[in-house]
Amino acid sequence: MPAEAAAFLAVDVGGSSVKHALVVDGRLEAQGREPVAPELDGLVAQLRRIREEAPASAWGLCIAGLVDAERGVVRYASNLPLRETPLLELLPEPAVFANDLLAATVG
């Protein structure tokens, strides 16, 4: 990838899988899907690994559940063990943090 290329990593945490895609200059370059880690520590490690492995200068994270994007908190996720979880305190700060439905609507 050329140094001047604008790369963005998009990550979607669902109830059963984490999907991620690398977008470079508006084009899909790579994508992946893996089972979601079952506990908070595992999920944080999984998201950190995905972020660190991606050659992107910025990233965004969406998650299934009630999200307080301003505070960086997952208030409730029915299929994940997240209740009032300050997720962004545990991760490299994404450029975007949103509920997955909102992210899909905007996308």
Rosetta silent file (secondary structure, phi, psi, omega in degrees, C-alpha in Angstrom):
SEQUENCE: MPAEAAAFLAVDVGGSSVKHALVVDGRLEAQGREPVAPELDGLVAQLRRIREEAPASAWGLCIAGLVDAERGVVRYASNLPLRETPLLELLPEPAVFANDLLAATVG
SCORE:     score description
SCORE:     0.000 S_00000001
   1 L     0.000  127.881  178.480    0.000    0.000    0.000 S_00000001
   2 L   -61.475  147.900 -177.522    1.483    3.390   -0.967 S_00000001
   3 L   -58.911  -32.412 -176.812    2.362    5.690    1.940 S_00000001
   4 L   -82.640   -6.319 -179.418   -0.079    8.342    0.740 S_00000001
   5 L   -67.385  139.190  177.253   -3.033    5.942    0.627 S_00000001
   6 L   -91.143  112.577 -177.924   -5.786    6.652    3.147 S_00000001
   7 E  -112.254  137.791  179.956   -6.521    3.407    4.982 S_00000001
   8 E  -133.577  133.998  176.265   -9.390    2.858    7.425 S_00000001
   9 E  -101.085  123.436  176.202  -10.177   -0.250    9.459 S_00000001
  10 E  -106.794  128.186 -177.786  -13.872   -0.919   10.077 S_00000001
  11 E  -126.113  130.812 -179.483  -14.716   -3.369   12.886 S_00000001
  12 E  -123.056  114.762  177.333  -18.194   -4.734   13.675 S_00000001
  13 E   -97.163  112.996  177.211  -18.727   -6.698   16.894 S_00000001
  14 L  -103.778 -173.324 -179.134  -21.877   -8.761   16.667 S_00000001
  15 L   -68.567  -28.402 -177.305  -23.350  -11.297   19.031 S_00000001
  16 L  -124.476  -16.433 -178.913  -21.447  -14.224   17.539 S_00000001
  17 E  -144.636  157.936  172.472  -18.710  -12.811   15.304 S_00000001
  18 E  -110.413  122.176  178.272  -16.317   -9.926   14.810 S_00000001
  19 E  -110.018  141.311  179.314  -16.153   -8.742   11.223 S_00000001
  20 E  -144.513  150.037 -178.206  -13.458   -6.373   10.009 S_00000001
  21 E  -144.257  140.694  174.641  -12.509   -4.752    6.735 S_00000001
  22 E  -102.132  122.114 -179.673   -9.622   -2.635    5.541 S_00000001
  23 E  -114.139  124.881 -179.159  -10.703    0.132    3.188 S_00000001
  24 E  -120.743  121.521 -179.046   -8.015    1.995    1.247 S_00000001
  25 L    48.359   42.170  176.250   -8.939    5.095   -0.730 S_00000001
  26 L    81.584    2.298 -179.466  -12.565    3.970   -0.735 S_00000001
  27 E  -114.752  139.013  176.145  -11.839    0.424   -1.957 S_00000001
  28 E   -69.203  122.165 -179.197  -12.146   -2.786    0.031 S_00000001
  29 E  -105.389  -34.999 -178.306   -8.644   -4.254    0.324 S_00000001
  30 E  -157.789  153.505  176.429   -9.089   -7.021    2.908 S_00000001
  31 E  -149.993  158.432  179.917  -11.729   -8.448    5.178 S_00000001
  32 E  -152.655  164.888  179.472  -12.039  -11.028    7.905 S_00000001
  33 E  -150.840  136.055  179.054  -14.486  -12.688   10.244 S_00000001
  34 E  -150.110  157.255  178.221  -13.888  -14.632   13.438 S_00000001
  35 E   -61.126  143.283  178.731  -15.918  -15.810   16.425 S_00000001
  36 L   -73.585  138.305  176.850  -16.335  -13.159   19.083 S_00000001
  37 L   -63.769  140.837 -171.014  -14.356  -13.792   22.262 S_00000001
  38 L   -77.018  -19.365 -177.605  -16.745  -14.841   25.039 S_00000001
  39 L  -125.066  163.235 -176.038  -15.530  -12.574   27.868 S_00000001
  40 H   -56.309  -48.885 -179.038  -14.575   -8.902   28.169 S_00000001
  41 H   -59.447  -41.911  178.564  -10.821   -9.504   28.540 S_00000001
  42 H   -66.305  -40.348  178.950  -10.827  -11.785   25.514 S_00000001
  43 H   -64.272  -44.164  178.894  -12.869   -9.326   23.461 S_00000001
  44 H   -61.632  -45.324  178.231  -10.534   -6.455   24.319 S_00000001
  45 H   -61.358  -41.224  179.188   -7.489   -8.568   23.386 S_00000001
  46 H   -62.208  -47.269 -179.236   -9.196   -9.606   20.147 S_00000001
  47 H   -66.794  -39.127  177.122  -10.012   -6.017   19.162 S_00000001
  48 H   -61.774  -43.333  179.648   -6.500   -4.804   20.062 S_00000001
  49 H   -62.692  -47.162 -179.998   -4.961   -7.561   17.909 S_00000001
  50 H   -59.508  -44.070  179.939   -7.197   -6.790   14.932 S_00000001
  51 H   -64.014  -44.906 -177.807   -6.367   -3.081   15.242 S_00000001
  52 H   -67.403  -31.172 -178.671   -2.615   -3.663   15.588 S_00000001
  53 H   -79.434  -15.558 -175.836   -2.471   -6.017   12.596 S_00000001
  54 L   -88.146  130.125  176.517   -4.216   -3.590   10.244 S_00000001
  55 L   -81.458   63.461 -176.575   -2.078   -1.169    8.242 S_00000001
  56 L  -126.746  144.087  178.059   -4.552    1.666    8.816 S_00000001
  57 L   -83.161  -18.114 -179.249   -4.082    5.127   10.244 S_00000001
  58 E  -143.441  160.196  177.956   -7.635    5.224   11.613 S_00000001
  59 E  -149.287  162.060  177.562  -10.333    2.812   12.660 S_00000001
  60 E  -133.732  149.185 -177.030  -13.962    2.623   13.606 S_00000001
  61 E  -130.433  127.823  171.576  -15.828    0.274   15.912 S_00000001
  62 E  -124.499  153.020 -174.359  -19.505   -0.587   15.928 S_00000001
  63 E  -145.178  145.230  177.271  -21.189   -2.985   18.281 S_00000001
  64 L   -74.131  122.269  178.447  -24.584   -4.615   18.660 S_00000001
  65 L   138.933 -174.742  177.944  -26.327   -3.081   21.647 S_00000001
  66 E   -84.593  119.551 -174.639  -27.039    0.194   23.384 S_00000001
  67 E  -118.548  131.518  170.158  -23.999    2.428   22.935 S_00000001
  68 E  -102.503   89.795 -173.980  -23.214    5.742   24.594 S_00000001
  69 L   -63.620  -34.984 -178.640  -20.718    6.929   21.995 S_00000001
  70 L   -64.163  -39.479  179.576  -19.998   10.193   23.786 S_00000001
  71 L   -91.422  -11.610 -178.659  -18.872    8.391   26.952 S_00000001
  72 L    74.002   31.803 -173.563  -17.379    5.381   25.126 S_00000001
  73 E  -117.907  136.118  168.016  -19.618    2.994   27.035 S_00000001
  74 E   -90.520  111.104 -176.395  -21.569   -0.064   25.949 S_00000001
  75 E   -74.384  -40.062 -179.149  -24.642    0.305   28.130 S_00000001
  76 E  -162.176  132.142  173.434  -26.156   -3.069   27.236 S_00000001
  77 E  -132.514  115.119 -172.071  -25.478   -5.794   24.691 S_00000001
  78 L   -64.755  -32.407 -177.292  -27.924   -8.692   24.813 S_00000001
  79 L  -101.637    5.088 -179.330  -25.607  -11.275   23.209 S_00000001
  80 L  -130.508  154.691 -179.481  -22.374  -10.099   24.856 S_00000001
  81 L   -81.164   55.609 -176.933  -21.289   -9.811   28.507 S_00000001
  82 E  -122.731  114.518  177.748  -21.292   -6.011   28.340 S_00000001
  83 E  -136.741  114.213 -177.686  -23.303   -3.957   30.833 S_00000001
  84 E    50.883   45.748 -176.034  -22.246   -0.345   31.473 S_00000001
  85 E   -94.854  119.258  178.405  -18.825   -1.315   30.111 S_00000001
  86 L   -77.919   70.259 -171.300  -16.394    1.577   29.448 S_00000001
  87 H   -59.587  -41.036 -176.048  -15.042   -0.181   26.371 S_00000001
  88 H   -68.350  -20.673  174.360  -13.150    2.754   24.881 S_00000001
  89 H   -67.315  -20.303 -174.546  -11.064    3.112   28.047 S_00000001
  90 H  -100.679   -3.044 -173.288   -9.681   -0.343   27.247 S_00000001
  91 L  -128.407  157.539  167.961   -8.914    0.173   23.540 S_00000001
  92 L   -60.295  129.941 -170.449   -6.886    2.435   21.264 S_00000001
  93 L   -62.009  122.623  176.523   -9.420    5.185   20.630 S_00000001
  94 L   -77.425  157.007  175.793  -11.349    4.685   17.397 S_00000001
  95 L   -70.672  -27.937 -178.710  -12.251    7.575   15.113 S_00000001
  96 E  -136.090  136.787  174.485  -15.849    6.318   15.186 S_00000001
  97 E  -138.713  119.665 -173.380  -17.731    4.395   17.897 S_00000001
  98 E  -153.789  164.565  169.201  -21.386    3.577   17.252 S_00000001
  99 E   -65.335  144.947 -176.348  -24.221    1.123   17.503 S_00000001
 100 H   -63.955  -34.275  178.652  -24.086   -1.341   14.603 S_00000001
 101 H   -66.467  -42.668  176.625  -27.532   -0.385   13.287 S_00000001
 102 H   -62.082  -44.119  179.940  -26.562    3.290   13.163 S_00000001
 103 H   -62.424  -40.583  179.099  -23.288    2.404   11.419 S_00000001
 104 H   -66.412  -38.873  178.874  -25.138    0.302    8.842 S_00000001
 105 H   -63.921  -45.270  179.670  -27.626    3.084    8.209 S_00000001
 106 H   -67.245  -39.845 -178.702  -24.893    5.663    7.677 S_00000001
 107 L   -66.235    0.000    0.000  -22.852    3.244    5.561 S_00000001
